[in-house]
Amino acid sequence: MSIHTVPVAGRVVVDMEIPANAPWSFVIRKGQTLRIIDSHGQQAVDTLFYSADDYQERYSGQDTLRAQGSAYVSTGTRIMSNEARVMLRVTADTCGLHDTSAGACSCESNTVRFGHGTKYLHACRENFLIEAAKHGMSKRDIVPNLNFFMNVPIDPSGNFTVVDGVSKPGDYVEMVAEMDVLCLISNCPQINNPCNGFFPTPIQVMIFEAQED
Ligand SMILES: [Zn+2]
């Protein structure tokens, strides 16, 4: 676990709240820094990245984990594409533990995990589909995602579980874009799973202009 708590300084391009349960998307230009703030703590932030120039190039959890030789995302992680190019680099992280193995919740998986009575509940996969549609994408474009602030311990035999989130109110993660990227976020609506403390809350996103050294 690597924790770095010095935030980037620079002109703020975007500063907005994503309501509990809601989707969001935005293009982050090369050199800009994205900060995702878990305003209230214990909120899972399901995230996907696409090359803004070609959506066929998109986030690859497999390449990201292989590139760094670790199961979790934190400071120093190079967020890789399916073409093995660096999309973003994680430059600050006050939480220290972000998952990219457990995927996003869906109505179908909720039914399997929590019972048929949850079938009607809103899920991250729907958020992703709604937001992806704004950019001309569909089901086939939704790939395994990053889960910022989601706590997924992996045991030595490779089994994992989703347990209580460890992020505190105000915890944040920052990443600098190495290419122009479209970022899709589903602020997870999960109420059956301890990853959100059983109560989804708003998050804050900020984008900072590239810093001049
Ligand atoms: Zn979810």
Residues whose N, C-alpha, C, O or C-beta is under 5 A from the ligand:
A	BS01	ZN	A104 C105 C124 C188 P189 Q190
